[in-house]
Amino acid sequence: MKPLLRARLVWDLTPHHEVPEVLKLLGMTAPGPDVATLSCADSHRRLKRVEPLKADFAKMSHMSAEIMIRTMLGGAVDELDSELVALLVKQHGEVIRVGSLVSAAQLLDAGILTYSRTTK
C-alpha cells in the first residue's frame, strides 16, 4: 500500500489525537505539528464530502453484515442466541460502514469516484 494513502486512511479512521501512535504501530513516522494540522484538516474535508451518504451507507452496511454473518455461520446461526447474532451483525455492520465511507471519501478525493447530489 502506498504510504501516503495509508497515512490518509489512518487520519480518516482514527481519532486524531491517536494518529501519531497508530502510525508508529504501523511502522510509519508520526508527522510534525504543522503536517499534523494540515493532515487533520484534509481528513475533515474528505469526510465532509461523504456526510450526505452516511444514512445510505448505514442501511446497506447493516444489510451486508446480516447477509455475511448468515453466510459465514450457515445453519449454525439458528443454534446461536439471537442476541449474539444481532451483536455480530451490529459489529460487522459498523466495520463495513466505516470502511466503506472512508474508502468512498478517498476515491472521491482522488477523482476516481463522483456522485451527484440529487433528491428523489
LUMPA-434864 format. One record per atom (N, C-alpha, C): residue number from 0; residue in three letters; atom name; x, y, z. Coordinates in pm, whole numbers. Each point is the difference from the previous one (the first is absolute). Layout:
% LUMPA-434864
<r k="NUM" r="ALA" a="CA" east="X" north="Y" up="Z"/>
...
This chain:
% LUMPA-434864
<r k="0" r="MET" a="N" east="85" north="-119" up="0"/>
<r k="0" r="MET" a="CA" east="-85" north="119" up="0"/>
<r k="0" r="MET" a="C" east="89" north="124" up="0"/>
<r k="1" r="LYS" a="N" east="-41" north="98" up="-72"/>
<r k="1" r="LYS" a="CA" east="76" north="123" up="-9"/>
<r k="1" r="LYS" a="C" east="1" north="70" up="136"/>
<r k="2" r="PRO" a="N" east="116" north="48" up="46"/>
<r k="2" r="PRO" a="CA" east="9" north="63" up="133"/>
<r k="2" r="PRO" a="C" east="-94" north="120" up="18"/>
<r k="3" r="LEU" a="N" east="-13" north="83" up="-104"/>
<r k="3" r="LEU" a="CA" east="-86" north="118" up="14"/>
<r k="3" r="LEU" a="C" east="-146" north="-41" up="17"/>
<r k="4" r="LEU" a="N" east="-46" north="-97" up="-79"/>
<r k="4" r="LEU" a="CA" east="-137" north="-48" up="13"/>
<r k="4" r="LEU" a="C" east="-21" north="-63" up="136"/>
<r k="5" r="ARG" a="N" east="97" north="-78" up="44"/>
<r k="5" r="ARG" a="CA" east="-12" north="-64" up="132"/>
<r k="5" r="ARG" a="C" east="-11" north="105" up="110"/>
<r k="6" r="ALA" a="N" east="81" north="103" up="-7"/>
<r k="6" r="ALA" a="CA" east="-6" north="107" up="100"/>
<r k="6" r="ALA" a="C" east="-135" north="71" up="-4"/>
<r k="7" r="ARG" a="N" east="-51" north="25" up="-120"/>
<r k="7" r="ARG" a="CA" east="-132" north="65" up="-12"/>
<r k="7" r="ARG" a="C" east="-109" north="-88" up="60"/>
<r k="8" r="LEU" a="N" east="8" north="-130" up="-24"/>
<r k="8" r="LEU" a="CA" east="-99" north="-91" up="58"/>
<r k="8" r="LEU" a="C" east="7" north="1" up="152"/>
<r k="9" r="VAL" a="N" east="121" north="5" up="54"/>
<r k="9" r="VAL" a="CA" east="14" north="8" up="147"/>
<r k="9" r="VAL" a="C" east="-68" north="127" up="51"/>
<r k="10" r="TRP" a="N" east="23" north="112" up="-66"/>
<r k="10" r="TRP" a="CA" east="-62" north="125" up="42"/>
<r k="10" r="TRP" a="C" east="-153" north="-8" up="-6"/>
<r k="11" r="ASP" a="N" east="-52" north="-66" up="-103"/>
<r k="11" r="ASP" a="CA" east="-145" north="-8" up="-18"/>
<r k="11" r="ASP" a="C" east="-66" north="-103" up="92"/>
<r k="12" r="LEU" a="N" east="76" north="-100" up="44"/>
<r k="12" r="LEU" a="CA" east="-57" north="-108" up="80"/>
<r k="12" r="LEU" a="C" east="23" north="14" up="150"/>
<r k="13" r="THR" a="N" east="92" north="86" up="39"/>
<r k="13" r="THR" a="CA" east="47" north="4" up="138"/>
<r k="13" r="THR" a="C" east="-30" north="135" up="65"/>
<r k="14" r="PRO" a="N" east="-39" north="-1" up="128"/>
<r k="14" r="PRO" a="CA" east="-10" north="130" up="69"/>
<r k="14" r="PRO" a="C" east="135" north="72" up="-13"/>
<r k="15" r="HIS" a="N" east="-4" north="125" up="-37"/>
<r k="15" r="HIS" a="CA" east="121" north="70" up="-39"/>
<r k="15" r="HIS" a="C" east="106" north="8" up="109"/>
<r k="16" r="HIS" a="N" east="-41" north="1" up="125"/>
<r k="16" r="HIS" a="CA" east="101" north="3" up="106"/>
<r k="16" r="HIS" a="C" east="76" north="-133" up="12"/>
<r k="17" r="GLU" a="N" east="-53" north="-107" up="-64"/>
<r k="17" r="GLU" a="CA" east="65" north="-130" up="4"/>
<r k="17" r="GLU" a="C" east="82" north="-30" up="-126"/>
<r k="18" r="VAL" a="N" east="-8" north="87" up="-100"/>
<r k="18" r="VAL" a="CA" east="67" north="-26" up="-129"/>
<r k="18" r="VAL" a="C" east="150" north="-23" up="16"/>
<r k="19" r="PRO" a="N" east="75" north="83" up="74"/>
<r k="19" r="PRO" a="CA" east="145" north="-25" up="8"/>
<r k="19" r="PRO" a="C" east="32" north="-141" up="52"/>
<r k="20" r="GLU" a="N" east="-72" north="-45" up="99"/>
<r k="20" r="GLU" a="CA" east="26" north="-134" up="56"/>
<r k="20" r="GLU" a="C" east="-36" north="-109" up="-99"/>
<r k="21" r="VAL" a="N" east="-112" north="15" up="-69"/>
<r k="21" r="VAL" a="CA" east="-42" north="-101" up="-99"/>
<r k="21" r="VAL" a="C" east="101" north="-5" up="-115"/>
<r k="22" r="LEU" a="N" east="46" north="116" up="-45"/>
<r k="22" r="LEU" a="CA" east="102" north="2" up="-106"/>
<r k="22" r="LEU" a="C" east="126" north="-74" up="45"/>
<r k="23" r="LYS" a="N" east="42" north="23" up="123"/>
<r k="23" r="LYS" a="CA" east="118" north="-70" up="52"/>
<r k="23" r="LYS" a="C" east="-24" north="-150" up="5"/>
<r k="24" r="LEU" a="N" east="-120" north="-43" up="41"/>
<r k="24" r="LEU" a="CA" east="-33" north="-143" up="4"/>
<r k="24" r="LEU" a="C" east="7" north="-63" up="-138"/>
<r k="25" r="LEU" a="N" east="-26" north="79" up="-102"/>
<r k="25" r="LEU" a="CA" east="5" north="-48" up="-138"/>
<r k="25" r="LEU" a="C" east="138" north="16" up="-64"/>
<r k="26" r="GLY" a="N" east="98" north="43" up="82"/>
<r k="26" r="GLY" a="CA" east="136" north="16" up="-50"/>
<r k="26" r="GLY" a="C" east="21" north="127" up="-79"/>
<r k="27" r="MET" a="N" east="-88" north="97" up="20"/>
<r k="27" r="MET" a="CA" east="9" north="126" up="-73"/>
<r k="27" r="MET" a="C" east="45" north="111" up="94"/>
<r k="28" r="THR" a="N" east="47" north="108" up="-55"/>
<r k="28" r="THR" a="CA" east="47" north="114" up="78"/>
<r k="28" r="THR" a="C" east="-116" north="94" up="30"/>
<r k="29" r="ALA" a="N" east="-12" north="38" up="126"/>
<r k="29" r="ALA" a="CA" east="-103" north="95" up="39"/>
<r k="29" r="ALA" a="C" east="36" north="138" up="-56"/>
<r k="30" r="PRO" a="N" east="-98" north="76" up="-44"/>
<r k="30" r="PRO" a="CA" east="29" north="131" up="-58"/>
<r k="30" r="PRO" a="C" east="35" north="103" up="107"/>
<r k="31" r="GLY" a="N" east="69" north="103" up="-44"/>
<r k="31" r="GLY" a="CA" east="25" north="114" up="87"/>
<r k="31" r="GLY" a="C" east="-127" north="80" up="16"/>
<r k="32" r="PRO" a="N" east="0" north="100" up="89"/>
<r k="32" r="PRO" a="CA" east="-122" north="76" up="28"/>
<r k="32" r="PRO" a="C" east="-63" north="67" up="-122"/>
<r k="33" r="ASP" a="N" east="81" north="58" up="-87"/>
<r k="33" r="ASP" a="CA" east="-55" north="69" up="-117"/>
<r k="33" r="ASP" a="C" east="-67" north="-98" up="-97"/>
<r k="34" r="VAL" a="N" east="66" north="-112" up="-25"/>
<r k="34" r="VAL" a="CA" east="-55" north="-101" up="-89"/>
<r k="34" r="VAL" a="C" east="-125" north="-63" up="63"/>
<r k="35" r="ALA" a="N" east="4" north="-21" up="131"/>
<r k="35" r="ALA" a="CA" east="-116" north="-57" up="69"/>
<r k="35" r="ALA" a="C" east="-122" north="92" up="-12"/>
<r k="36" r="THR" a="N" east="20" north="128" up="12"/>
<r k="36" r="THR" a="CA" east="-110" north="97" up="-14"/>
<r k="36" r="THR" a="C" east="-59" north="-7" up="-140"/>
<r k="37" r="LEU" a="N" east="85" north="-3" up="-101"/>
<r k="37" r="LEU" a="CA" east="-48" north="-10" up="-139"/>
<r k="37" r="LEU" a="C" east="-69" north="-133" up="-27"/>
<r k="38" r="SER" a="N" east="57" north="-108" up="52"/>
<r k="38" r="SER" a="CA" east="-59" north="-134" up="-20"/>
<r k="38" r="SER" a="C" east="-136" north="-11" up="66"/>
<r k="39" r="CYS" a="N" east="-12" north="59" up="117"/>
<r k="39" r="CYS" a="CA" east="-128" north="1" up="71"/>
<r k="39" r="CYS" a="C" east="-105" north="76" up="-81"/>
<r k="40" r="ALA" a="N" east="36" north="114" up="-51"/>
<r k="40" r="ALA" a="CA" east="-93" north="81" up="-81"/>
<r k="40" r="ALA" a="C" east="-38" north="-75" up="-127"/>
<r k="41" r="ASP" a="N" east="96" north="-65" up="-65"/>
<r k="41" r="ASP" a="CA" east="-29" north="-77" up="-120"/>
<r k="41" r="ASP" a="C" east="-97" north="-114" up="29"/>
<r k="42" r="SER" a="N" east="19" north="-65" up="113"/>
<r k="42" r="SER" a="CA" east="-89" north="-109" up="38"/>
<r k="42" r="SER" a="C" east="-143" north="50" up="21"/>
<r k="43" r="HIS" a="N" east="-13" north="110" up="69"/>
<r k="43" r="HIS" a="CA" east="-134" north="58" up="22"/>
<r k="43" r="HIS" a="C" east="-66" north="37" up="-134"/>
<r k="44" r="ARG" a="N" east="79" north="52" up="-92"/>
<r k="44" r="ARG" a="CA" east="-53" north="37" up="-132"/>
<r k="44" r="ARG" a="C" east="-48" north="-125" up="-75"/>
<r k="45" r="ARG" a="N" east="82" north="-106" up="2"/>
<r k="45" r="ARG" a="CA" east="-39" north="-124" up="-69"/>
<r k="45" r="ARG" a="C" east="-127" north="-59" up="59"/>
<r k="46" r="LEU" a="N" east="-5" north="-6" up="131"/>
<r k="46" r="LEU" a="CA" east="-116" north="-63" up="66"/>
<r k="46" r="LEU" a="C" east="-127" north="84" up="-14"/>
<r k="47" r="LYS" a="N" east="15" north="131" up="-11"/>
<r k="47" r="LYS" a="CA" east="-117" north="85" up="-21"/>
<r k="47" r="LYS" a="C" east="-67" north="-29" up="-134"/>
<r k="48" r="ARG" a="N" east="81" north="-39" up="-99"/>
<r k="48" r="ARG" a="CA" east="-56" north="-30" up="-133"/>
<r k="48" r="ARG" a="C" east="-93" north="-121" up="3"/>
<r k="49" r="VAL" a="N" east="22" north="-93" up="90"/>
<r k="49" r="VAL" a="CA" east="-84" north="-120" up="6"/>
<r k="49" r="VAL" a="C" east="-113" north="13" up="102"/>
<r k="50" r="GLU" a="N" east="-6" north="112" up="67"/>
<r k="50" r="GLU" a="CA" east="-105" north="22" up="102"/>
<r k="50" r="GLU" a="C" east="-141" north="-27" up="-55"/>
<r k="51" r="PRO" a="N" east="-34" north="48" up="-121"/>
<r k="51" r="PRO" a="CA" east="-135" north="-25" up="-52"/>
<r k="51" r="PRO" a="C" east="-30" north="-148" up="-27"/>
<r k="52" r="LEU" a="N" east="104" north="-82" up="-5"/>
<r k="52" r="LEU" a="CA" east="-17" north="-141" up="-32"/>
<r k="52" r="LEU" a="C" east="-11" north="-89" up="123"/>
<r k="53" r="LYS" a="N" east="18" north="57" up="119"/>
<r k="53" r="LYS" a="CA" east="7" north="-80" up="122"/>
<r k="53" r="LYS" a="C" east="-120" north="-90" up="23"/>
<r k="54" r="ALA" a="N" east="-120" north="52" up="-17"/>
<r k="54" r="ALA" a="CA" east="-120" north="-80" up="26"/>
<r k="54" r="ALA" a="C" east="-10" north="-118" up="-97"/>
<r k="55" r="ASP" a="N" east="32" north="25" up="-126"/>
<r k="55" r="ASP" a="CA" east="-5" north="-108" up="-99"/>
<r k="55" r="ASP" a="C" east="104" north="-107" up="31"/>
<r k="56" r="PHE" a="N" east="121" north="43" up="35"/>
<r k="56" r="PHE" a="CA" east="104" north="-96" up="33"/>
<r k="56" r="PHE" a="C" east="-37" north="-79" up="125"/>
<r k="57" r="ALA" a="N" east="-64" north="63" up="96"/>
<r k="57" r="ALA" a="CA" east="-40" north="-70" up="123"/>
<r k="57" r="ALA" a="C" east="-99" north="-111" up="-31"/>
<r k="58" r="LYS" a="N" east="-101" north="31" up="-83"/>
<r k="58" r="LYS" a="CA" east="-100" north="-102" up="-35"/>
<r k="58" r="LYS" a="C" east="63" north="-117" up="-75"/>
<r k="59" r="MET" a="N" east="79" north="32" up="-102"/>
<r k="59" r="MET" a="CA" east="60" north="-105" up="-81"/>
<r k="59" r="MET" a="C" east="103" north="-81" up="79"/>
<r k="60" r="SER" a="N" east="71" north="65" up="89"/>
<r k="60" r="SER" a="CA" east="101" north="-70" up="81"/>
<r k="60" r="SER" a="C" east="-67" north="-100" up="94"/>
<r k="61" r="HIS" a="N" east="-111" north="41" up="60"/>
<r k="61" r="HIS" a="CA" east="-72" north="-91" up="90"/>
<r k="61" r="HIS" a="C" east="-52" north="-121" up="-79"/>
<r k="62" r="MET" a="N" east="-60" north="25" up="-116"/>
<r k="62" r="MET" a="CA" east="-51" north="-111" up="-82"/>
<r k="62" r="MET" a="C" east="115" north="-90" up="-44"/>
<r k="63" r="SER" a="N" east="111" north="59" up="-40"/>
<r k="63" r="SER" a="CA" east="116" north="-79" up="-43"/>
<r k="63" r="SER" a="C" east="52" north="-86" up="114"/>
<r k="64" r="ALA" a="N" east="6" north="58" up="119"/>
<r k="64" r="ALA" a="CA" east="48" north="-74" up="117"/>
<r k="64" r="ALA" a="C" east="-90" north="-118" up="32"/>
<r k="65" r="GLU" a="N" east="-130" north="22" up="-7"/>
<r k="65" r="GLU" a="CA" east="-93" north="-109" up="28"/>
<r k="65" r="GLU" a="C" east="18" north="-114" up="-101"/>
<r k="66" r="ILE" a="N" east="14" north="35" up="-126"/>
<r k="66" r="ILE" a="CA" east="21" north="-101" up="-105"/>
<r k="66" r="ILE" a="C" east="131" north="-75" up="25"/>
<r k="67" r="MET" a="N" east="106" north="75" up="32"/>
<r k="67" r="MET" a="CA" east="131" north="-61" up="20"/>
<r k="67" r="MET" a="C" east="1" north="-92" up="122"/>
<r k="68" r="ILE" a="N" east="-59" north="44" up="111"/>
<r k="68" r="ILE" a="CA" east="-2" north="-82" up="121"/>
<r k="68" r="ILE" a="C" east="-77" north="-128" up="-25"/>
<r k="69" r="ARG" a="N" east="-116" north="12" up="-63"/>
<r k="69" r="ARG" a="CA" east="-81" north="-120" up="-27"/>
<r k="69" r="ARG" a="C" east="72" north="-92" up="-99"/>
<r k="70" r="THR" a="N" east="72" north="56" up="-95"/>
<r k="70" r="THR" a="CA" east="75" north="-82" up="-95"/>
<r k="70" r="THR" a="C" east="117" north="-70" up="70"/>
<r k="71" r="MET" a="N" east="74" north="75" up="82"/>
<r k="71" r="MET" a="CA" east="116" north="-58" up="70"/>
<r k="71" r="MET" a="C" east="-41" north="-109" up="98"/>
<r k="72" r="LEU" a="N" east="-110" north="22" up="72"/>
<r k="72" r="LEU" a="CA" east="-41" north="-95" up="103"/>
<r k="72" r="LEU" a="C" east="-88" north="-112" up="-55"/>
<r k="73" r="GLY" a="N" east="-58" north="22" up="-116"/>
<r k="73" r="GLY" a="CA" east="-84" north="-102" up="-60"/>
<r k="73" r="GLY" a="C" east="-113" north="-43" up="93"/>
<r k="74" r="GLY" a="N" east="-24" north="-130" up="6"/>
<r k="74" r="GLY" a="CA" east="-108" north="-53" up="84"/>
<r k="74" r="GLY" a="C" east="25" north="18" up="149"/>
<r k="75" r="ALA" a="N" east="126" north="22" up="37"/>
<r k="75" r="ALA" a="CA" east="32" north="18" up="142"/>
<r k="75" r="ALA" a="C" east="-62" north="127" up="58"/>
<r k="76" r="VAL" a="N" east="-36" north="94" up="-86"/>
<r k="76" r="VAL" a="CA" east="-57" north="126" up="49"/>
<r k="76" r="VAL" a="C" east="-129" north="-26" up="78"/>
<r k="77" r="ASP" a="N" east="-75" north="-103" up="-37"/>
<r k="77" r="ASP" a="CA" east="-125" north="-31" up="68"/>
<r k="77" r="ASP" a="C" east="22" north="-58" up="139"/>
<r k="78" r="GLU" a="N" east="120" north="-51" up="25"/>
<r k="78" r="GLU" a="CA" east="33" north="-59" up="130"/>
<r k="78" r="GLU" a="C" east="56" north="104" up="97"/>
<r k="79" r="LEU" a="N" east="33" north="118" up="-49"/>
<r k="79" r="LEU" a="CA" east="57" north="105" up="85"/>
<r k="79" r="LEU" a="C" east="-108" north="87" up="61"/>
<r k="80" r="ASP" a="N" east="33" north="59" up="112"/>
<r k="80" r="ASP" a="CA" east="-90" north="94" up="66"/>
<r k="80" r="ASP" a="C" east="-25" north="118" up="-95"/>
<r k="81" r="SER" a="N" east="-124" north="40" up="-13"/>
<r k="81" r="SER" a="CA" east="-35" north="108" up="-93"/>
<r k="81" r="SER" a="C" east="69" north="132" up="38"/>
<r k="82" r="GLU" a="N" east="25" north="21" up="129"/>
<r k="82" r="GLU" a="CA" east="69" north="123" up="42"/>
<r k="82" r="GLU" a="C" east="145" north="0" up="-48"/>
<r k="83" r="LEU" a="N" east="63" north="-119" up="1"/>
<r k="83" r="LEU" a="CA" east="137" north="-11" up="-49"/>
<r k="83" r="LEU" a="C" east="5" north="27" up="-151"/>
<r k="84" r="VAL" a="N" east="-94" north="-56" up="-72"/>
<r k="84" r="VAL" a="CA" east="-5" north="23" up="-145"/>
<r k="84" r="VAL" a="C" east="-22" north="148" up="-28"/>
<r k="85" r="ALA" a="N" east="-90" north="62" up="75"/>
<r k="85" r="ALA" a="CA" east="-25" north="144" up="-19"/>
<r k="85" r="ALA" a="C" east="125" north="82" up="29"/>
<r k="86" r="LEU" a="N" east="75" north="-38" up="103"/>
<r k="86" r="LEU" a="CA" east="124" north="71" up="34"/>
<r k="86" r="LEU" a="C" east="104" north="-18" up="-111"/>
<r k="87" r="LEU" a="N" east="12" north="-120" up="-52"/>
<r k="87" r="LEU" a="CA" east="93" north="-24" up="-111"/>
<r k="87" r="LEU" a="C" east="-36" north="84" up="-122"/>
<r k="88" r="VAL" a="N" east="-129" north="6" up="-31"/>
<r k="88" r="VAL" a="CA" east="-46" north="80" up="-114"/>
<r k="88" r="VAL" a="C" east="32" north="147" up="24"/>
<r k="89" r="LYS" a="N" east="-26" north="47" up="121"/>
<r k="89" r="LYS" a="CA" east="25" north="141" up="32"/>
<r k="89" r="LYS" a="C" east="149" north="33" up="-12"/>
<r k="90" r="GLN" a="N" east="86" north="-84" up="57"/>
<r k="90" r="GLN" a="CA" east="144" north="25" up="-3"/>
<r k="90" r="GLN" a="C" east="54" north="-4" up="-143"/>
<r k="91" r="HIS" a="N" east="-37" north="-102" up="-74"/>
<r k="91" r="HIS" a="CA" east="46" north="-10" up="-138"/>
<r k="91" r="HIS" a="C" east="-56" north="115" up="-84"/>
<r k="92" r="GLY" a="N" east="-123" north="38" up="26"/>
<r k="92" r="GLY" a="CA" east="-60" north="111" up="-72"/>
<r k="92" r="GLY" a="C" east="76" north="130" up="21"/>
<r k="93" r="GLU" a="N" east="45" north="22" up="123"/>
<r k="93" r="GLU" a="CA" east="78" north="121" up="29"/>
<r k="93" r="GLU" a="C" east="133" north="0" up="-74"/>
<r k="94" r="VAL" a="N" east="66" north="-115" up="-1"/>
<r k="94" r="VAL" a="CA" east="128" north="-11" up="-70"/>
<r k="94" r="VAL" a="C" east="-19" north="25" up="-150"/>
<r k="95" r="ILE" a="N" east="-105" north="-60" up="-56"/>
<r k="95" r="ILE" a="CA" east="-29" north="19" up="-142"/>
<r k="95" r="ILE" a="C" east="-34" north="146" up="-28"/>
<r k="96" r="ARG" a="N" east="-83" north="61" up="86"/>
<r k="96" r="ARG" a="CA" east="-43" north="139" up="-21"/>
<r k="96" r="ARG" a="C" east="119" north="95" up="1"/>
<r k="97" r="VAL" a="N" east="83" north="-12" up="101"/>
<r k="97" r="VAL" a="CA" east="114" north="91" up="13"/>
<r k="97" r="VAL" a="C" east="99" north="-21" up="-114"/>
<r k="98" r="GLY" a="N" east="31" north="-126" up="-29"/>
<r k="98" r="GLY" a="CA" east="92" north="-28" up="-109"/>
<r k="98" r="GLY" a="C" east="-52" north="48" up="-134"/>
<r k="99" r="SER" a="N" east="-130" north="-16" up="-22"/>
<r k="99" r="SER" a="CA" east="-60" north="45" up="-126"/>
<r k="99" r="SER" a="C" east="1" north="151" up="-13"/>
<r k="100" r="LEU" a="N" east="-37" north="69" up="107"/>
<r k="100" r="LEU" a="CA" east="-2" north="147" up="-3"/>
<r k="100" r="LEU" a="C" east="139" north="57" up="-24"/>
<r k="101" r="VAL" a="N" east="98" north="-54" up="71"/>
<r k="101" r="VAL" a="CA" east="137" north="50" up="-14"/>
<r k="101" r="VAL" a="C" east="52" north="-31" up="-141"/>
<r k="102" r="SER" a="N" east="-31" north="-118" up="-51"/>
<r k="102" r="SER" a="CA" east="42" north="-34" up="-136"/>
<r k="102" r="SER" a="C" east="-65" north="94" up="-101"/>
<r k="103" r="ALA" a="N" east="-129" north="26" up="17"/>
<r k="103" r="ALA" a="CA" east="-69" north="93" up="-90"/>
<r k="103" r="ALA" a="C" east="62" north="139" up="9"/>
<r k="104" r="ALA" a="N" east="33" north="44" up="120"/>
<r k="104" r="ALA" a="CA" east="62" north="131" up="18"/>
<r k="104" r="ALA" a="C" east="133" north="8" up="-75"/>
<r k="105" r="GLN" a="N" east="79" north="-106" up="9"/>
<r k="105" r="GLN" a="CA" east="129" north="-3" up="-69"/>
<r k="105" r="GLN" a="C" east="-19" north="2" up="-151"/>
<r k="106" r="LEU" a="N" east="-95" north="-80" up="-49"/>
<r k="106" r="LEU" a="CA" east="-24" north="-7" up="-145"/>
<r k="106" r="LEU" a="C" east="-56" north="131" up="-54"/>
<r k="107" r="LEU" a="N" east="-87" north="63" up="76"/>
<r k="107" r="LEU" a="CA" east="-51" north="132" up="-41"/>
<r k="107" r="LEU" a="C" east="112" north="102" up="-4"/>
<r k="108" r="ASP" a="N" east="84" north="-2" up="103"/>
<r k="108" r="ASP" a="CA" east="109" north="96" up="9"/>
<r k="108" r="ASP" a="C" east="99" north="-17" up="-115"/>
<r k="109" r="ALA" a="N" east="21" north="-124" up="-44"/>
<r k="109" r="ALA" a="CA" east="94" north="-27" up="-109"/>
<r k="109" r="ALA" a="C" east="-63" north="23" up="-137"/>
<r k="110" r="GLY" a="N" east="-132" north="27" up="-4"/>
<r k="110" r="GLY" a="CA" east="-68" north="22" up="-126"/>
<r k="110" r="GLY" a="C" east="-34" north="-128" up="-75"/>
<r k="111" r="ILE" a="N" east="18" north="-115" up="66"/>
<r k="111" r="ILE" a="CA" east="-31" north="-129" up="-61"/>
<r k="111" r="ILE" a="C" east="-150" north="-26" up="3"/>
<r k="112" r="LEU" a="N" east="-65" north="52" up="101"/>
<r k="112" r="LEU" a="CA" east="-144" north="-19" up="19"/>
<r k="112" r="LEU" a="C" east="-67" north="137" up="5"/>
<r k="113" r="THR" a="N" east="-116" north="11" up="-61"/>
<r k="113" r="THR" a="CA" east="-78" north="123" up="8"/>
<r k="113" r="THR" a="C" east="-145" north="-39" up="30"/>
<r k="114" r="TYR" a="N" east="-75" north="93" up="53"/>
<r k="114" r="TYR" a="CA" east="-143" north="-21" up="19"/>
<r k="114" r="TYR" a="C" east="-69" north="134" up="-8"/>
<r k="115" r="SER" a="N" east="-126" north="-6" up="-40"/>
<r k="115" r="SER" a="CA" east="-77" north="124" up="-4"/>
<r k="115" r="SER" a="C" east="-96" north="0" up="117"/>
<r k="116" r="ARG" a="N" east="-22" north="115" up="53"/>
<r k="116" r="ARG" a="CA" east="-90" north="13" up="115"/>
<r k="116" r="ARG" a="C" east="-140" north="30" up="-51"/>
<r k="117" r="THR" a="N" east="-72" north="-105" up="-30"/>
<r k="117" r="THR" a="CA" east="-136" north="15" up="-47"/>
<r k="117" r="THR" a="C" east="-97" north="-43" up="109"/>
<r k="118" r="THR" a="N" east="-118" north="51" up="-4"/>
<r k="118" r="THR" a="CA" east="-102" north="-42" up="95"/>
<r k="118" r="THR" a="C" east="-105" north="-81" up="-74"/>
<r k="119" r="LYS" a="N" east="-58" north="-94" up="69"/>
<r k="119" r="LYS" a="CA" east="-102" north="-85" up="-61"/>
<r k="119" r="LYS" a="C" east="-137" north="39" up="47"/>
